[in-house]
Amino acid sequence: MIGAGQVGSTVVEALHGEHDVTVLDVDPGRLSAFSYRYDVVTVEGNGASRKTLREAGIQEADLLIACTSRDEINIVASMFTKKLSPETQTIVRTTNIEYLEIWRERELDIDFMVSSELEAANAIAGIIGIPAARQTDVFADGKVQMVEFEVPRDLQEEMVVGRELRDATIPPDSKVASIIRGDRMLVPRGNESILPGDRIIVIGSPEAARAWSRIMARGARPVDDVVIFGAGQTGVAVAGVLLEQGIGVRLIEMRQERAREVAEALPKARIFHATGIDPDFLERERIGQAEAGIFAMREDSKNLYAATLSRVHGLRFSIALVHEPISEEVFERAGIDVAVNPRSVTAEEMVRFAHDPRIRQLAMLEGDRFEVLDITVRPDSELCGKAFRDLPMTGSLIGAIIRDGAAIFPHGNDTLEPGDRAIIFTESSRVAQVERVL
């Protein structure tokens, strides 16, 4: 792995237990911290150097993950790797949508490229679609959705909250995969209950996810008016995804030339040349009446201040980009509804390539304490042909299966069959066990 920054740290945290990892970086201080925390090999040097790649053992590597903050270093490292070791798979992080487009046109010899901006945009768009969600991911081309909710402490939904799960009125085609109460994870057996203040992980159909959102958000309407603060690459990527979904977008940018460029690129959006922190502007443009505000500026302090000021003016739902890990807790305590870290969602996409090739998708939750996997069942799996009620209780939960292109949300009589794609919630420490069993 090239790059010992925040993305690299998240990747190593997820992989070091089951893989032999070598970390390459130019900063000896970062490498020292890595070698102290993890059982990894560290190499000081430039990842865009053939000599350094050879010294790091690239010719024996199965996978190269290039995740520095410098796109050009990542791309050059991948190209050198393909020359030195053609069988090594390469995964490259980019912050430039143009590089992603070039890669899609097969002009770059890279196996897979991950855009931090696009991953963040998709994460935010998913949350906008489920207003009460802390985090959400879609699986199997949108047929299955995983959502994390925080149960409001004053929620009085008697059919769901405070009632044993076996008697609760759970939205159809959904399962409660986990109940997180403080630092404890509770397996959601029939005698467990969802309580105010819990965090819950739900796996279900998109319709079920929206039904859960209505319960948690007390019947909130779908979002169709969003204000985005900051027209940088991430802000524009978010705007593009939301516009494709038919959601109205207002975009605020303090740089006049950039505002003009974005207005030409996104004719369906309303673009304002403004700071976003002028109370007169917020009042005049009725920013507080928007159904959601997305704060995508480059500095956490600006995002926090703009979000807080907008809430003073009436904004009901706020999503803020967070660039430093410590800021996530600060944002949460300050009342920001959802914090999205582009580096974390980028690392999540990269991590799945180091898992079993049968894993088509992976989502990490609670700082990689838990994972949701989309994995294909082997024909010789010992679980094939068994009814779900007879499967062993391991703490992992199969929330859905994809069979012949259709999503099935299994009940006790259903069976697991060879070739099924299983959407599984599990503790990260159990992933290797899940891979072996299935």
C-alpha positions in Angstrom: 0.0 0.0 0.0 1.3 3.4 -1.0 0.2 6.3 1.3 0.1 6.2 5.1 -2.4 9.0 5.5 -6.0 8.8 6.7 -7.2 6.5 3.8 -4.2 4.3 4.2 -4.8 4.0 8.0 -8.4 2.9 7.5 -7.4 0.4 4.9 -4.7 -1.1 7.1 -7.0 -1.2 10.1 -9.4 -3.4 8.1 -6.7 -5.6 6.4 -3.7 -6.2 8.7 -5.2 -9.0 10.6 -5.7 -11.3 7.6 -3.1 -10.1 5.1 0.6 -9.5 4.9 0.8 -5.7 4.4 3.7 -3.5 3.3 3.2 0.2 3.7 5.2 2.7 1.6 5.4 6.4 2.3 7.9 9.3 2.2 7.1 10.4 5.8 9.1 8.4 8.4 6.9 9.8 11.2 3.7 8.3 9.7 5.5 5.0 9.1 6.7 4.8 12.6 3.1 5.2 13.9 2.0 2.5 11.5 4.7 0.0 12.6 3.8 0.8 16.3 0.1 0.2 15.9 0.0 -2.7 13.3 2.0 -5.8 12.4 3.1 -4.4 9.0 6.3 -3.9 7.1 7.1 -0.2 6.4 9.3 1.2 3.6 10.3 4.8 3.4 10.4 6.1 -0.2 8.5 7.5 -3.2 5.8 5.1 -4.5 6.3 6.6 -8.0 9.8 5.1 -8.1 10.5 1.8 -9.8 13.5 1.2 -7.5 11.4 1.8 -4.4 8.6 -0.5 -5.6 11.2 -3.2 -6.2 12.6 -2.7 -2.7 9.2 -2.9 -1.2 8.6 -6.3 -2.9 6.0 -5.4 -5.6 6.9 -8.4 -7.7 5.6 -10.7 -4.9 2.5 -8.7 -4.2 -1.0 -9.8 -5.1 -2.5 -6.3 -4.8 -1.3 -2.7 -4.9 -3.4 0.0 -3.2 -2.2 3.5 -4.1 -4.1 5.9 -1.9 -1.9 9.0 -1.4 -3.4 12.4 -1.8 -1.5 12.9 -5.0 -3.3 11.5 -8.0 -0.3 11.5 -10.2 1.8 9.5 -7.8 -1.0 6.9 -7.5 -1.3 6.6 -11.3 2.4 6.4 -11.9 2.8 3.8 -9.2 0.1 1.6 -10.8 1.7 1.9 -14.2 5.1 1.0 -12.9 3.6 -1.9 -11.0 2.0 -3.3 -14.2 5.4 -3.2 -15.9 7.3 -4.8 -13.0 4.6 -7.3 -12.0 1.8 -7.7 -14.6 -0.2 -10.2 -12.4 -0.4 -7.7 -9.5 -3.9 -6.1 -9.3 -3.8 -2.3 -8.8 -6.4 -0.1 -7.1 -5.9 3.7 -7.4 -7.5 6.5 -5.5 -8.2 9.7 -7.4 -9.6 13.1 -6.4 -10.0 14.2 -10.1 -13.2 13.1 -11.9 -11.3 13.6 -15.2 -8.9 10.8 -14.4 -11.8 8.6 -13.6 -13.3 9.3 -17.0 -10.0 8.6 -18.7 -9.8 5.3 -16.9 -13.3 4.4 -17.9 -12.3 4.9 -21.5 -9.5 2.3 -20.9 -6.8 4.8 -21.4 -5.0 4.0 -18.1 -3.5 0.6 -17.2 -5.2 0.4 -13.8 -7.5 -2.4 -12.7 -9.8 -0.2 -10.6 -10.0 3.5 -9.8 -11.9 5.0 -6.8 -13.0 8.6 -6.8 -13.1 10.1 -3.3 -15.5 12.8 -4.6 -17.9 10.4 -6.3 -17.9 8.0 -3.4 -18.8 10.9 -1.0 -21.4 12.1 -3.4 -23.1 8.7 -3.6 -23.0 8.3 0.2 -24.6 11.8 0.7 -27.2 11.1 -2.0 -28.2 7.9 -0.2 -28.6 9.7 3.1 -30.7 12.4 1.4 -33.0 9.7 0.1 -33.4 8.3 3.6 -33.7 11.5 5.8 -33.3 9.8 9.2 -30.3 7.7 8.2 -26.9 8.0 9.9 -25.4 5.9 7.1 -26.8 3.9 4.1 -25.5 1.7 1.3 -27.3 0.0 -1.5 -26.5 -3.5 -2.7 -27.3 -5.7 -5.7 -28.0 -2.8 -8.1 -30.3 -1.1 -5.6 -32.5 -4.1 -4.7 -31.2 -4.2 -1.1 -30.5 -1.3 1.2 -28.6 -1.2 4.5 -29.4 1.7 6.8 -28.1 2.7 10.2 -30.6 4.7 12.3 -30.3 6.4 15.6 -33.5 6.0 17.5 -34.7 9.4 18.8 -34.8 9.5 22.6 -38.3 11.0 22.6 -39.7 8.6 20.0 -43.1 7.2 21.0 -43.6 4.6 18.3 -45.2 1.9 20.4 -45.5 -0.7 17.6 -41.7 -0.8 17.1 -39.9 0.8 20.0 -40.0 -0.8 23.5 -41.7 -4.0 22.2 -40.0 -7.4 21.9 -39.0 -7.9 18.3 -41.1 -11.0 17.9 -44.2 -8.8 18.6 -43.0 -5.6 16.9 -44.6 -4.3 13.7 -41.5 -4.4 11.5 -41.8 -3.0 8.0 -42.2 -5.9 5.5 -39.1 -7.1 3.6 -36.7 -6.0 6.3 -34.6 -7.3 9.2 -33.0 -5.7 12.2 -29.4 -6.8 11.7 -28.0 -5.3 14.9 -28.9 -3.2 17.9 -26.1 -1.1 19.3 -26.6 0.1 22.8 -23.7 2.2 24.1 -20.6 0.1 23.5 -22.5 -3.1 23.3 -23.8 -4.9 20.2 -27.0 -6.9 20.8 -27.9 -9.8 18.6 -31.6 -9.0 17.6 -33.3 -12.1 18.8 -37.0 -12.2 19.3 -36.9 -11.3 23.0 -34.7 -8.2 22.4 -36.3 -4.7 22.1 -35.4 -1.5 20.3 -35.1 1.3 22.9 -34.9 5.1 22.5 -31.2 6.1 22.2 -30.2 2.8 20.5 -28.5 2.7 17.1 -29.9 0.0 14.8 -28.7 -1.5 11.5 -31.5 -2.5 9.2 -31.3 -4.5 5.9 -34.3 -4.6 3.6 -35.8 -3.4 0.4 -35.6 0.3 -0.6 -39.3 0.5 0.2 -38.7 -0.9 3.7 -35.8 1.5 4.2 -38.1 4.4 3.5 -40.7 3.0 5.8 -38.1 2.7 8.6 -37.1 6.3 7.9 -40.7 7.5 8.3 -40.8 5.8 11.7 -37.5 7.3 12.8 -38.1 10.7 11.3 -41.7 10.8 12.5 -43.2 10.8 9.0 -40.8 13.3 7.3 -41.4 14.0 3.6 -39.0 13.1 0.9 -36.3 15.8 0.3 -36.6 17.8 -2.9 -34.9 21.1 -2.1 -31.2 20.9 -1.1 -28.7 23.7 -0.5 -25.0 22.9 -1.0 -22.3 25.1 0.5 -19.1 24.9 -1.5 -18.7 24.2 -5.3 -15.5 22.4 -5.1 -15.1 19.0 -6.8 -17.1 17.2 -4.0 -19.9 19.8 -3.9 -20.3 19.6 -7.7 -20.2 15.8 -7.7 -22.9 15.8 -5.0 -25.0 18.3 -7.0 -24.7 16.2 -10.1 -25.9 13.0 -8.4 -28.9 14.8 -6.7 -29.9 16.5 -10.0 -30.0 13.1 -11.7 -32.4 12.0 -9.0 -34.7 14.9 -9.7 -33.9 16.8 -6.5 -33.7 20.6 -6.7 -30.2 22.0 -5.9 -29.1 25.4 -4.8 -25.3 25.8 -4.7 -23.4 28.5 -2.9 -19.8 29.4 -3.9 -17.7 32.3 -2.6 -15.3 32.3 -5.6 -16.9 34.3 -8.5 -15.0 32.5 -11.3 -15.7 29.1 -9.9 -19.4 30.0 -9.5 -19.5 31.0 -13.1 -17.9 27.7 -14.2 -20.3 25.6 -12.2 -23.3 27.6 -13.5 -22.3 26.6 -17.0 -21.6 23.0 -16.1 -24.9 22.5 -14.1 -27.6 24.6 -15.8 -30.4 22.9 -13.8 -29.0 24.1 -10.5 -29.3 27.6 -9.0 -25.8 29.0 -8.4 -25.1 31.8 -5.9 -21.9 33.8 -5.6 -21.9 34.2 -1.8 -19.9 33.2 1.3 -22.8 31.3 2.8 -22.2 32.8 6.2 -23.9 36.2 5.6 -27.1 36.3 7.8 -28.7 38.7 5.4 -28.1 36.3 2.4 -29.4 33.3 4.4 -32.6 35.3 5.3 -33.1 36.8 1.8 -32.7 33.4 0.0 -34.7 31.5 2.7 -31.9 29.0 3.1 -33.4 27.9 6.4 -36.5 26.6 4.5 -34.5 24.1 2.5 -35.2 20.5 3.4 -31.5 19.7 3.7 -28.1 21.5 3.8 -24.9 19.9 2.6 -21.7 21.6 3.8 -18.9 20.7 1.4 -16.3 23.3 1.9 -12.6 22.4 2.3 -12.2 23.3 6.0 -14.1 21.6 8.8 -14.3 24.8 10.8 -16.1 26.6 8.0 -18.5 23.7 7.5 -19.3 23.6 11.2 -19.9 27.4 11.4 -22.0 27.5 8.2 -24.1 24.6 9.4 -24.6 26.0 12.8 -25.6 29.4 11.4 -28.0 27.8 8.9 -29.6 25.8 11.7 -30.1 29.1 13.6 -32.0 30.3 10.5 -34.3 27.3 10.5 -32.5 24.5 8.5 -33.8 21.2 9.7 -31.3 18.6 8.4 -27.6 19.1 7.9 -24.9 16.9 6.3 -21.3 18.0 6.6 -18.1 16.8 5.0 -15.5 16.1 7.6 -11.8 16.0 6.7 -10.2 15.3 10.1 -11.3 12.2 12.1 -11.6 14.1 15.3 -14.1 16.5 13.7 -16.7 13.7 13.4 -17.3 13.7 17.1 -17.2 17.5 17.3 -19.8 17.7 14.5 -22.0 15.2 16.2 -21.9 17.0 19.6 -22.5 20.3 17.8 -25.8 19.0 16.4 -24.8 18.2 12.8 -27.1 15.4 11.8 -24.7 13.4 9.6 -20.9 13.7 9.0 -19.4 12.1 5.9 -15.7 11.5 5.6 -14.7 11.2 1.9 -11.5 9.4 3.0 -13.4 6.8 4.9 -15.9 5.9 2.1 -12.9 5.8 -0.3 -11.1 3.3 2.0 -14.3 1.2 2.3 -14.5 0.8 -1.5 -10.8 -0.1 -1.7 -10.9 -2.7 1.2 -13.2 -5.1 -0.6 -10.6 -5.9 -3.3 -8.4 -7.5 -0.6 -11.2 -9.8 0.5 -12.4 -13.0 -1.1 -13.1 -12.4 -4.9 -16.7 -13.5 -4.3 -17.4 -10.3 -2.3 -19.0 -7.9 -4.8 -19.5 -5.1 -2.3 -18.6 -4.2 1.2 -19.8 -1.5 3.7 -18.0 -0.7 6.9 -19.8 0.6 10.0 -18.8 2.1 13.4 -15.2 2.7 12.4 -14.9 -0.8 10.8 -16.3 -2.5 13.9 -18.9 -4.1 11.7 -19.2 -4.9 8.0 -22.0 -5.7 5.5 -20.9 -8.1 2.8 -22.4 -9.0 -0.6 -20.9 -12.5 -1.1 -21.7 -15.4 -3.4 -22.3 -18.8 -1.8 -20.0 -21.6 -3.0 -21.6 -24.8 -4.3 -19.8 -26.8 -1.7 -20.7 -24.6 1.3 -21.8 -26.6 4.3 -24.8 -24.2 4.7 -26.4 -24.9 1.3 -29.8 -26.6 1.5 -30.3 -25.7 5.1 -33.4 -23.8 6.3 -32.6 -20.4 7.8 -34.1 -21.5 11.1 -31.5 -24.3 11.2 -28.4 -22.1 10.4 -26.0 -21.8 13.4 -26.2 -18.7 15.6 -22.8 -17.0 15.1 -23.6 -13.4 15.6 -23.7 -12.8 11.8 -27.0 -12.3 10.1 -28.1 -12.9 6.5 -30.4 -10.0 5.8 -31.2 -10.8 2.2 -30.3 -13.1 -0.7 -30.2 -12.4 -4.4 -31.4 -15.3 -6.5 -32.0 -15.2 -10.3 -31.8 -11.4 -10.1 -34.5 -11.0 -7.5 -34.1 -10.0 -3.9 -35.5 -12.4 -1.2 -35.8 -11.4 2.4 -35.6 -14.8 4.0 -37.8 -16.4 6.7 -37.3 -19.5 8.7 -38.4 -22.0 6.0 -36.3 -20.5 3.2 -33.1 -22.2 2.3 -29.6 -21.0 1.2 -28.7 -22.3 -2.3 -25.5 -22.5 -4.2 -24.9 -19.3 -6.2 -27.0 -17.2 -4.0 -25.6 -13.7 -3.2 -26.0 -13.3 0.5 -26.1 -9.8 2.1 -24.6 -10.4 5.5 -24.1 -8.2 8.6 -21.2 -9.3 10.7 -18.5 -8.1 13.1 -15.3 -7.3 11.1 -13.4 -9.9 13.2 -15.7 -12.6 11.8 -15.3 -11.7 8.1 -12.7 -14.4 7.4 -14.9 -17.0 9.1 -17.9 -15.9 7.0 -15.8 -16.3 3.9 -14.7 -19.8 4.9 -18.2 -21.1 5.8 -19.9 -19.7 2.7 
